[in-house]
Amino acid sequence: MSSIIPTKAFLTKGKGQHKEKLASFEQALRAAGIAPFNLVKISSIFPPHCKLTTKEEGLKHLKPGQIVFLVMSECATNEAHRMISASVGLALQNDPNHYGYLSEHHAFGQAEKEAGQYAEDLAAYMLATTLGVDFDTSQIWNKEKSLYKLSDKLTVKTRNITQIAEGKKGLWTTAFAAAIFIP
């Protein structure tokens, strides 16, 4: 059996509202552009040499009905005015021969920037600890270069995709964010 190692990935997000929870989720998938695929949730490893591309470019490589692997975050509410967020953080080492990490974060009451930064910090933490590096954000964050410096030779860049939404009376609201892998 041959292994499936993605060569490309893209980040996407969406939100949906409907009187039914499942339909709200479907609306979020449609907004994210990935509703016509069979989605398989996977864990958090971003493969070595996998290139991050745009959503538009990534979708060109997928066909309706295709099985698509993804790391996803979702949050749903049926409470009016309840703020929800779903975020996926990505941490990539400066050496493309090593894998990166993805994190999923969902929360109530967090703004987009706060949820996104939390997801990035979590992805960087998980990556650093797999490398045996103690993780203290205040000690390793290089604000001028916008990266984590884990050692003299090892740096980590992060990014996120975050969707926020506000609940509406009588409807389910879903926030969704994901990293989609392309074989």
PyMOL commands that place a pseudoatom at each C-alpha (Angstrom):
pseudoatom trace, name=CA, resn=MET, resi=1, chain=A, elem=C, hetatm=0, pos=[0.000, 0.000, 0.000]
pseudoatom trace, name=CA, resn=SER, resi=2, chain=A, elem=C, hetatm=0, pos=[1.426, 3.373, -0.947]
pseudoatom trace, name=CA, resn=SER, resi=3, chain=A, elem=C, hetatm=0, pos=[1.400, 6.204, 1.540]
pseudoatom trace, name=CA, resn=ILE, resi=4, chain=A, elem=C, hetatm=0, pos=[-0.576, 9.386, 1.048]
pseudoatom trace, name=CA, resn=ILE, resi=5, chain=A, elem=C, hetatm=0, pos=[1.609, 12.403, 1.716]
pseudoatom trace, name=CA, resn=PRO, resi=6, chain=A, elem=C, hetatm=0, pos=[0.061, 15.724, 0.745]
pseudoatom trace, name=CA, resn=THR, resi=7, chain=A, elem=C, hetatm=0, pos=[2.136, 18.028, -1.442]
pseudoatom trace, name=CA, resn=LYS, resi=8, chain=A, elem=C, hetatm=0, pos=[-0.089, 21.099, -1.075]
pseudoatom trace, name=CA, resn=ALA, resi=9, chain=A, elem=C, hetatm=0, pos=[-2.479, 22.541, 1.466]
pseudoatom trace, name=CA, resn=PHE, resi=10, chain=A, elem=C, hetatm=0, pos=[-4.706, 25.562, 1.819]
pseudoatom trace, name=CA, resn=LEU, resi=11, chain=A, elem=C, hetatm=0, pos=[-6.538, 27.311, 4.634]
pseudoatom trace, name=CA, resn=THR, resi=12, chain=A, elem=C, hetatm=0, pos=[-10.231, 28.133, 4.494]
pseudoatom trace, name=CA, resn=LYS, resi=13, chain=A, elem=C, hetatm=0, pos=[-13.060, 29.298, 6.717]
pseudoatom trace, name=CA, resn=GLY, resi=14, chain=A, elem=C, hetatm=0, pos=[-16.798, 29.879, 6.711]
pseudoatom trace, name=CA, resn=LYS, resi=15, chain=A, elem=C, hetatm=0, pos=[-19.853, 30.453, 8.828]
pseudoatom trace, name=CA, resn=GLY, resi=16, chain=A, elem=C, hetatm=0, pos=[-23.435, 29.322, 8.533]
pseudoatom trace, name=CA, resn=GLN, resi=17, chain=A, elem=C, hetatm=0, pos=[-26.830, 29.840, 10.118]
pseudoatom trace, name=CA, resn=HIS, resi=18, chain=A, elem=C, hetatm=0, pos=[-29.915, 27.658, 9.923]
pseudoatom trace, name=CA, resn=LYS, resi=19, chain=A, elem=C, hetatm=0, pos=[-32.710, 26.431, 12.185]
pseudoatom trace, name=CA, resn=GLU, resi=20, chain=A, elem=C, hetatm=0, pos=[-31.075, 22.971, 12.124]
pseudoatom trace, name=CA, resn=LYS, resi=21, chain=A, elem=C, hetatm=0, pos=[-27.564, 22.450, 13.527]
pseudoatom trace, name=CA, resn=LEU, resi=22, chain=A, elem=C, hetatm=0, pos=[-26.444, 20.113, 10.716]
pseudoatom trace, name=CA, resn=ALA, resi=23, chain=A, elem=C, hetatm=0, pos=[-27.680, 22.517, 8.047]
pseudoatom trace, name=CA, resn=SER, resi=24, chain=A, elem=C, hetatm=0, pos=[-25.810, 25.345, 9.793]
pseudoatom trace, name=CA, resn=PHE, resi=25, chain=A, elem=C, hetatm=0, pos=[-22.626, 23.269, 9.552]
pseudoatom trace, name=CA, resn=GLU, resi=26, chain=A, elem=C, hetatm=0, pos=[-23.345, 22.568, 5.868]
pseudoatom trace, name=CA, resn=GLN, resi=27, chain=A, elem=C, hetatm=0, pos=[-23.753, 26.316, 5.243]
pseudoatom trace, name=CA, resn=ALA, resi=28, chain=A, elem=C, hetatm=0, pos=[-20.344, 26.911, 6.883]
pseudoatom trace, name=CA, resn=LEU, resi=29, chain=A, elem=C, hetatm=0, pos=[-18.769, 24.252, 4.623]
pseudoatom trace, name=CA, resn=ARG, resi=30, chain=A, elem=C, hetatm=0, pos=[-20.350, 25.915, 1.580]
pseudoatom trace, name=CA, resn=ALA, resi=31, chain=A, elem=C, hetatm=0, pos=[-19.005, 29.307, 2.650]
pseudoatom trace, name=CA, resn=ALA, resi=32, chain=A, elem=C, hetatm=0, pos=[-15.556, 27.693, 3.042]
pseudoatom trace, name=CA, resn=GLY, resi=33, chain=A, elem=C, hetatm=0, pos=[-15.848, 26.200, -0.465]
pseudoatom trace, name=CA, resn=ILE, resi=34, chain=A, elem=C, hetatm=0, pos=[-15.484, 22.566, 0.614]
pseudoatom trace, name=CA, resn=ALA, resi=35, chain=A, elem=C, hetatm=0, pos=[-19.073, 21.256, 0.843]
pseudoatom trace, name=CA, resn=PRO, resi=36, chain=A, elem=C, hetatm=0, pos=[-18.836, 18.981, -2.254]
pseudoatom trace, name=CA, resn=PHE, resi=37, chain=A, elem=C, hetatm=0, pos=[-16.088, 16.818, -0.768]
pseudoatom trace, name=CA, resn=ASN, resi=38, chain=A, elem=C, hetatm=0, pos=[-16.066, 13.847, 1.618]
pseudoatom trace, name=CA, resn=LEU, resi=39, chain=A, elem=C, hetatm=0, pos=[-14.125, 15.182, 4.578]
pseudoatom trace, name=CA, resn=VAL, resi=40, chain=A, elem=C, hetatm=0, pos=[-11.874, 13.052, 6.768]
pseudoatom trace, name=CA, resn=LYS, resi=41, chain=A, elem=C, hetatm=0, pos=[-10.588, 14.709, 9.927]
pseudoatom trace, name=CA, resn=ILE, resi=42, chain=A, elem=C, hetatm=0, pos=[-6.933, 13.978, 10.691]
pseudoatom trace, name=CA, resn=SER, resi=43, chain=A, elem=C, hetatm=0, pos=[-4.452, 14.907, 13.402]
pseudoatom trace, name=CA, resn=SER, resi=44, chain=A, elem=C, hetatm=0, pos=[-2.073, 17.830, 13.414]
pseudoatom trace, name=CA, resn=ILE, resi=45, chain=A, elem=C, hetatm=0, pos=[1.056, 17.132, 11.339]
pseudoatom trace, name=CA, resn=PHE, resi=46, chain=A, elem=C, hetatm=0, pos=[1.883, 19.426, 8.405]
pseudoatom trace, name=CA, resn=PRO, resi=47, chain=A, elem=C, hetatm=0, pos=[4.073, 17.231, 6.140]
pseudoatom trace, name=CA, resn=PRO, resi=48, chain=A, elem=C, hetatm=0, pos=[7.651, 18.145, 5.188]
pseudoatom trace, name=CA, resn=HIS, resi=49, chain=A, elem=C, hetatm=0, pos=[7.876, 19.861, 1.776]
pseudoatom trace, name=CA, resn=CYS, resi=50, chain=A, elem=C, hetatm=0, pos=[4.116, 20.472, 1.710]
pseudoatom trace, name=CA, resn=LYS, resi=51, chain=A, elem=C, hetatm=0, pos=[3.461, 23.882, 0.138]
pseudoatom trace, name=CA, resn=LEU, resi=52, chain=A, elem=C, hetatm=0, pos=[0.791, 26.246, 1.392]
pseudoatom trace, name=CA, resn=THR, resi=53, chain=A, elem=C, hetatm=0, pos=[-1.259, 27.589, -1.508]
pseudoatom trace, name=CA, resn=THR, resi=54, chain=A, elem=C, hetatm=0, pos=[-4.323, 29.775, -1.920]
pseudoatom trace, name=CA, resn=LYS, resi=55, chain=A, elem=C, hetatm=0, pos=[-7.821, 28.403, -1.509]
pseudoatom trace, name=CA, resn=GLU, resi=56, chain=A, elem=C, hetatm=0, pos=[-8.601, 29.207, -5.151]
pseudoatom trace, name=CA, resn=GLU, resi=57, chain=A, elem=C, hetatm=0, pos=[-5.537, 27.318, -6.403]
pseudoatom trace, name=CA, resn=GLY, resi=58, chain=A, elem=C, hetatm=0, pos=[-6.127, 24.396, -4.031]
pseudoatom trace, name=CA, resn=LEU, resi=59, chain=A, elem=C, hetatm=0, pos=[-9.744, 23.933, -5.079]
pseudoatom trace, name=CA, resn=LYS, resi=60, chain=A, elem=C, hetatm=0, pos=[-8.615, 23.497, -8.701]
pseudoatom trace, name=CA, resn=HIS, resi=61, chain=A, elem=C, hetatm=0, pos=[-6.994, 20.180, -7.663]
pseudoatom trace, name=CA, resn=LEU, resi=62, chain=A, elem=C, hetatm=0, pos=[-10.106, 18.713, -6.023]
pseudoatom trace, name=CA, resn=LYS, resi=63, chain=A, elem=C, hetatm=0, pos=[-13.165, 17.034, -7.547]
pseudoatom trace, name=CA, resn=PRO, resi=64, chain=A, elem=C, hetatm=0, pos=[-16.697, 16.727, -6.112]
pseudoatom trace, name=CA, resn=GLY, resi=65, chain=A, elem=C, hetatm=0, pos=[-17.064, 13.531, -4.119]
pseudoatom trace, name=CA, resn=GLN, resi=66, chain=A, elem=C, hetatm=0, pos=[-13.318, 13.239, -3.537]
pseudoatom trace, name=CA, resn=ILE, resi=67, chain=A, elem=C, hetatm=0, pos=[-12.115, 12.115, -0.109]
pseudoatom trace, name=CA, resn=VAL, resi=68, chain=A, elem=C, hetatm=0, pos=[-10.289, 15.102, 1.346]
pseudoatom trace, name=CA, resn=PHE, resi=69, chain=A, elem=C, hetatm=0, pos=[-8.166, 15.087, 4.489]
pseudoatom trace, name=CA, resn=LEU, resi=70, chain=A, elem=C, hetatm=0, pos=[-8.314, 18.110, 6.753]
pseudoatom trace, name=CA, resn=VAL, resi=71, chain=A, elem=C, hetatm=0, pos=[-7.517, 19.516, 10.168]
pseudoatom trace, name=CA, resn=MET, resi=72, chain=A, elem=C, hetatm=0, pos=[-10.601, 21.416, 11.266]
pseudoatom trace, name=CA, resn=SER, resi=73, chain=A, elem=C, hetatm=0, pos=[-12.082, 23.470, 14.039]
pseudoatom trace, name=CA, resn=GLU, resi=74, chain=A, elem=C, hetatm=0, pos=[-15.776, 24.145, 14.464]
pseudoatom trace, name=CA, resn=CYS, resi=75, chain=A, elem=C, hetatm=0, pos=[-17.896, 25.869, 17.045]
pseudoatom trace, name=CA, resn=ALA, resi=76, chain=A, elem=C, hetatm=0, pos=[-21.675, 26.101, 17.098]
pseudoatom trace, name=CA, resn=THR, resi=77, chain=A, elem=C, hetatm=0, pos=[-24.287, 27.843, 19.222]
pseudoatom trace, name=CA, resn=ASN, resi=78, chain=A, elem=C, hetatm=0, pos=[-28.036, 28.305, 19.294]
pseudoatom trace, name=CA, resn=GLU, resi=79, chain=A, elem=C, hetatm=0, pos=[-27.822, 31.196, 21.767]
pseudoatom trace, name=CA, resn=ALA, resi=80, chain=A, elem=C, hetatm=0, pos=[-28.662, 34.670, 20.484]
pseudoatom trace, name=CA, resn=HIS, resi=81, chain=A, elem=C, hetatm=0, pos=[-25.751, 37.139, 20.543]
pseudoatom trace, name=CA, resn=ARG, resi=82, chain=A, elem=C, hetatm=0, pos=[-23.250, 34.464, 21.647]
pseudoatom trace, name=CA, resn=MET, resi=83, chain=A, elem=C, hetatm=0, pos=[-19.857, 35.136, 20.012]
pseudoatom trace, name=CA, resn=ILE, resi=84, chain=A, elem=C, hetatm=0, pos=[-18.136, 31.983, 18.749]
pseudoatom trace, name=CA, resn=SER, resi=85, chain=A, elem=C, hetatm=0, pos=[-14.819, 31.371, 17.036]
pseudoatom trace, name=CA, resn=ALA, resi=86, chain=A, elem=C, hetatm=0, pos=[-13.103, 28.531, 15.219]
pseudoatom trace, name=CA, resn=SER, resi=87, chain=A, elem=C, hetatm=0, pos=[-9.404, 28.760, 14.422]
pseudoatom trace, name=CA, resn=VAL, resi=88, chain=A, elem=C, hetatm=0, pos=[-6.632, 26.627, 12.955]
pseudoatom trace, name=CA, resn=GLY, resi=89, chain=A, elem=C, hetatm=0, pos=[-3.053, 27.623, 13.743]
pseudoatom trace, name=CA, resn=LEU, resi=90, chain=A, elem=C, hetatm=0, pos=[-0.035, 26.584, 11.694]
pseudoatom trace, name=CA, resn=ALA, resi=91, chain=A, elem=C, hetatm=0, pos=[3.596, 26.463, 12.866]
pseudoatom trace, name=CA, resn=LEU, resi=92, chain=A, elem=C, hetatm=0, pos=[6.316, 25.760, 10.293]
pseudoatom trace, name=CA, resn=GLN, resi=93, chain=A, elem=C, hetatm=0, pos=[10.025, 25.306, 10.916]
pseudoatom trace, name=CA, resn=ASN, resi=94, chain=A, elem=C, hetatm=0, pos=[12.559, 27.154, 8.786]
pseudoatom trace, name=CA, resn=ASP, resi=95, chain=A, elem=C, hetatm=0, pos=[13.867, 23.768, 7.579]
pseudoatom trace, name=CA, resn=PRO, resi=96, chain=A, elem=C, hetatm=0, pos=[11.435, 22.342, 4.951]
pseudoatom trace, name=CA, resn=ASN, resi=97, chain=A, elem=C, hetatm=0, pos=[12.771, 18.813, 5.609]
pseudoatom trace, name=CA, resn=HIS, resi=98, chain=A, elem=C, hetatm=0, pos=[10.995, 18.821, 8.987]
pseudoatom trace, name=CA, resn=TYR, resi=99, chain=A, elem=C, hetatm=0, pos=[7.279, 18.662, 9.585]
pseudoatom trace, name=CA, resn=GLY, resi=100, chain=A, elem=C, hetatm=0, pos=[5.171, 21.438, 11.011]
pseudoatom trace, name=CA, resn=TYR, resi=101, chain=A, elem=C, hetatm=0, pos=[2.180, 21.434, 13.339]
pseudoatom trace, name=CA, resn=LEU, resi=102, chain=A, elem=C, hetatm=0, pos=[-1.445, 22.461, 13.076]
pseudoatom trace, name=CA, resn=SER, resi=103, chain=A, elem=C, hetatm=0, pos=[-3.691, 23.222, 16.024]
pseudoatom trace, name=CA, resn=GLU, resi=104, chain=A, elem=C, hetatm=0, pos=[-7.455, 23.466, 16.348]
pseudoatom trace, name=CA, resn=HIS, resi=105, chain=A, elem=C, hetatm=0, pos=[-9.003, 25.993, 18.709]
pseudoatom trace, name=CA, resn=HIS, resi=106, chain=A, elem=C, hetatm=0, pos=[-12.627, 26.888, 19.238]
pseudoatom trace, name=CA, resn=ALA, resi=107, chain=A, elem=C, hetatm=0, pos=[-14.027, 29.222, 21.853]
pseudoatom trace, name=CA, resn=PHE, resi=108, chain=A, elem=C, hetatm=0, pos=[-16.901, 31.326, 23.068]
pseudoatom trace, name=CA, resn=GLY, resi=109, chain=A, elem=C, hetatm=0, pos=[-16.479, 35.068, 23.554]
pseudoatom trace, name=CA, resn=GLN, resi=110, chain=A, elem=C, hetatm=0, pos=[-13.086, 35.470, 21.848]
pseudoatom trace, name=CA, resn=ALA, resi=111, chain=A, elem=C, hetatm=0, pos=[-12.443, 38.048, 19.161]
pseudoatom trace, name=CA, resn=GLU, resi=112, chain=A, elem=C, hetatm=0, pos=[-10.818, 36.979, 15.875]
pseudoatom trace, name=CA, resn=LYS, resi=113, chain=A, elem=C, hetatm=0, pos=[-7.333, 38.242, 16.737]
pseudoatom trace, name=CA, resn=GLU, resi=114, chain=A, elem=C, hetatm=0, pos=[-7.354, 36.643, 20.192]
pseudoatom trace, name=CA, resn=ALA, resi=115, chain=A, elem=C, hetatm=0, pos=[-8.561, 33.257, 18.924]
pseudoatom trace, name=CA, resn=GLY, resi=116, chain=A, elem=C, hetatm=0, pos=[-6.096, 33.298, 16.022]
pseudoatom trace, name=CA, resn=GLN, resi=117, chain=A, elem=C, hetatm=0, pos=[-3.123, 34.163, 18.222]
pseudoatom trace, name=CA, resn=TYR, resi=118, chain=A, elem=C, hetatm=0, pos=[-4.092, 31.428, 20.670]
pseudoatom trace, name=CA, resn=ALA, resi=119, chain=A, elem=C, hetatm=0, pos=[-4.203, 28.875, 17.817]
pseudoatom trace, name=CA, resn=GLU, resi=120, chain=A, elem=C, hetatm=0, pos=[-0.776, 30.020, 16.559]
pseudoatom trace, name=CA, resn=ASP, resi=121, chain=A, elem=C, hetatm=0, pos=[0.752, 29.819, 20.042]
pseudoatom trace, name=CA, resn=LEU, resi=122, chain=A, elem=C, hetatm=0, pos=[-0.715, 26.352, 20.523]
pseudoatom trace, name=CA, resn=ALA, resi=123, chain=A, elem=C, hetatm=0, pos=[0.691, 25.094, 17.194]
pseudoatom trace, name=CA, resn=ALA, resi=124, chain=A, elem=C, hetatm=0, pos=[4.124, 26.557, 18.026]
pseudoatom trace, name=CA, resn=TYR, resi=125, chain=A, elem=C, hetatm=0, pos=[3.997, 25.006, 21.497]
pseudoatom trace, name=CA, resn=MET, resi=126, chain=A, elem=C, hetatm=0, pos=[3.154, 21.552, 20.144]
pseudoatom trace, name=CA, resn=LEU, resi=127, chain=A, elem=C, hetatm=0, pos=[5.928, 21.777, 17.552]
pseudoatom trace, name=CA, resn=ALA, resi=128, chain=A, elem=C, hetatm=0, pos=[8.515, 23.040, 20.049]
pseudoatom trace, name=CA, resn=THR, resi=129, chain=A, elem=C, hetatm=0, pos=[7.768, 20.330, 22.593]
pseudoatom trace, name=CA, resn=THR, resi=130, chain=A, elem=C, hetatm=0, pos=[8.142, 17.570, 19.971]
pseudoatom trace, name=CA, resn=LEU, resi=131, chain=A, elem=C, hetatm=0, pos=[11.621, 18.974, 19.380]
pseudoatom trace, name=CA, resn=GLY, resi=132, chain=A, elem=C, hetatm=0, pos=[12.426, 18.933, 23.099]
pseudoatom trace, name=CA, resn=VAL, resi=133, chain=A, elem=C, hetatm=0, pos=[12.416, 22.723, 23.393]
pseudoatom trace, name=CA, resn=ASP, resi=134, chain=A, elem=C, hetatm=0, pos=[10.991, 24.362, 26.517]
pseudoatom trace, name=CA, resn=PHE, resi=135, chain=A, elem=C, hetatm=0, pos=[8.284, 26.729, 25.404]
pseudoatom trace, name=CA, resn=ASP, resi=136, chain=A, elem=C, hetatm=0, pos=[7.897, 30.112, 27.042]
pseudoatom trace, name=CA, resn=THR, resi=137, chain=A, elem=C, hetatm=0, pos=[6.426, 32.593, 24.575]
pseudoatom trace, name=CA, resn=SER, resi=138, chain=A, elem=C, hetatm=0, pos=[7.931, 35.594, 26.331]
pseudoatom trace, name=CA, resn=GLN, resi=139, chain=A, elem=C, hetatm=0, pos=[11.420, 34.100, 25.959]
pseudoatom trace, name=CA, resn=ILE, resi=140, chain=A, elem=C, hetatm=0, pos=[11.308, 32.887, 22.346]
pseudoatom trace, name=CA, resn=TRP, resi=141, chain=A, elem=C, hetatm=0, pos=[9.032, 35.334, 20.487]
pseudoatom trace, name=CA, resn=ASN, resi=142, chain=A, elem=C, hetatm=0, pos=[10.971, 37.680, 18.192]
pseudoatom trace, name=CA, resn=LYS, resi=143, chain=A, elem=C, hetatm=0, pos=[8.572, 40.566, 17.584]
pseudoatom trace, name=CA, resn=GLU, resi=144, chain=A, elem=C, hetatm=0, pos=[10.758, 42.317, 14.987]
pseudoatom trace, name=CA, resn=LYS, resi=145, chain=A, elem=C, hetatm=0, pos=[10.919, 39.202, 12.775]
pseudoatom trace, name=CA, resn=SER, resi=146, chain=A, elem=C, hetatm=0, pos=[7.436, 37.899, 13.684]
pseudoatom trace, name=CA, resn=LEU, resi=147, chain=A, elem=C, hetatm=0, pos=[8.697, 34.407, 14.473]
pseudoatom trace, name=CA, resn=TYR, resi=148, chain=A, elem=C, hetatm=0, pos=[9.552, 32.091, 17.345]
pseudoatom trace, name=CA, resn=LYS, resi=149, chain=A, elem=C, hetatm=0, pos=[13.277, 31.515, 17.805]
pseudoatom trace, name=CA, resn=LEU, resi=150, chain=A, elem=C, hetatm=0, pos=[13.681, 28.077, 19.375]
pseudoatom trace, name=CA, resn=SER, resi=151, chain=A, elem=C, hetatm=0, pos=[17.478, 27.967, 19.011]
pseudoatom trace, name=CA, resn=ASP, resi=152, chain=A, elem=C, hetatm=0, pos=[20.267, 29.674, 17.074]
pseudoatom trace, name=CA, resn=LYS, resi=153, chain=A, elem=C, hetatm=0, pos=[19.403, 27.598, 14.003]
pseudoatom trace, name=CA, resn=LEU, resi=154, chain=A, elem=C, hetatm=0, pos=[15.732, 26.795, 14.495]
pseudoatom trace, name=CA, resn=THR, resi=155, chain=A, elem=C, hetatm=0, pos=[12.968, 29.341, 13.915]
pseudoatom trace, name=CA, resn=VAL, resi=156, chain=A, elem=C, hetatm=0, pos=[9.248, 28.826, 13.561]
pseudoatom trace, name=CA, resn=LYS, resi=157, chain=A, elem=C, hetatm=0, pos=[6.809, 30.999, 11.628]
pseudoatom trace, name=CA, resn=THR, resi=158, chain=A, elem=C, hetatm=0, pos=[3.129, 30.846, 12.451]
pseudoatom trace, name=CA, resn=ARG, resi=159, chain=A, elem=C, hetatm=0, pos=[-0.143, 31.855, 10.889]
pseudoatom trace, name=CA, resn=ASN, resi=160, chain=A, elem=C, hetatm=0, pos=[-3.811, 31.142, 11.416]
pseudoatom trace, name=CA, resn=ILE, resi=161, chain=A, elem=C, hetatm=0, pos=[-7.199, 31.136, 9.805]
pseudoatom trace, name=CA, resn=THR, resi=162, chain=A, elem=C, hetatm=0, pos=[-10.037, 32.170, 12.081]
pseudoatom trace, name=CA, resn=GLN, resi=163, chain=A, elem=C, hetatm=0, pos=[-13.788, 32.508, 11.654]
pseudoatom trace, name=CA, resn=ILE, resi=164, chain=A, elem=C, hetatm=0, pos=[-15.953, 34.316, 14.171]
pseudoatom trace, name=CA, resn=ALA, resi=165, chain=A, elem=C, hetatm=0, pos=[-19.737, 34.487, 14.204]
pseudoatom trace, name=CA, resn=GLU, resi=166, chain=A, elem=C, hetatm=0, pos=[-22.513, 35.761, 16.429]
pseudoatom trace, name=CA, resn=GLY, resi=167, chain=A, elem=C, hetatm=0, pos=[-25.491, 33.632, 17.366]
pseudoatom trace, name=CA, resn=LYS, resi=168, chain=A, elem=C, hetatm=0, pos=[-28.942, 34.687, 16.215]
pseudoatom trace, name=CA, resn=LYS, resi=169, chain=A, elem=C, hetatm=0, pos=[-32.252, 33.988, 17.957]
pseudoatom trace, name=CA, resn=GLY, resi=170, chain=A, elem=C, hetatm=0, pos=[-34.006, 30.908, 16.613]
pseudoatom trace, name=CA, resn=LEU, resi=171, chain=A, elem=C, hetatm=0, pos=[-31.038, 29.710, 14.555]
pseudoatom trace, name=CA, resn=TRP, resi=172, chain=A, elem=C, hetatm=0, pos=[-27.975, 27.548, 14.933]
pseudoatom trace, name=CA, resn=THR, resi=173, chain=A, elem=C, hetatm=0, pos=[-24.767, 29.390, 14.069]
pseudoatom trace, name=CA, resn=THR, resi=174, chain=A, elem=C, hetatm=0, pos=[-21.556, 27.557, 13.111]
pseudoatom trace, name=CA, resn=ALA, resi=175, chain=A, elem=C, hetatm=0, pos=[-18.039, 28.951, 12.753]
pseudoatom trace, name=CA, resn=PHE, resi=176, chain=A, elem=C, hetatm=0, pos=[-15.615, 26.745, 10.816]
pseudoatom trace, name=CA, resn=ALA, resi=177, chain=A, elem=C, hetatm=0, pos=[-11.899, 26.894, 9.950]
pseudoatom trace, name=CA, resn=ALA, resi=178, chain=A, elem=C, hetatm=0, pos=[-9.686, 24.268, 8.323]
pseudoatom trace, name=CA, resn=ALA, resi=179, chain=A, elem=C, hetatm=0, pos=[-6.438, 23.272, 6.677]
pseudoatom trace, name=CA, resn=ILE, resi=180, chain=A, elem=C, hetatm=0, pos=[-7.221, 21.205, 3.573]
pseudoatom trace, name=CA, resn=PHE, resi=181, chain=A, elem=C, hetatm=0, pos=[-4.616, 18.748, 2.235]
pseudoatom trace, name=CA, resn=ILE, resi=182, chain=A, elem=C, hetatm=0, pos=[-4.110, 17.989, -1.454]
pseudoatom trace, name=CA, resn=PRO, resi=183, chain=A, elem=C, hetatm=0, pos=[-2.347, 14.716, -2.384]
for i in range(1, 183): cmd.bond("trace and resi %d" % i, "trace and resi %d" % (i + 1))
show_as sticks, trace
zoom trace
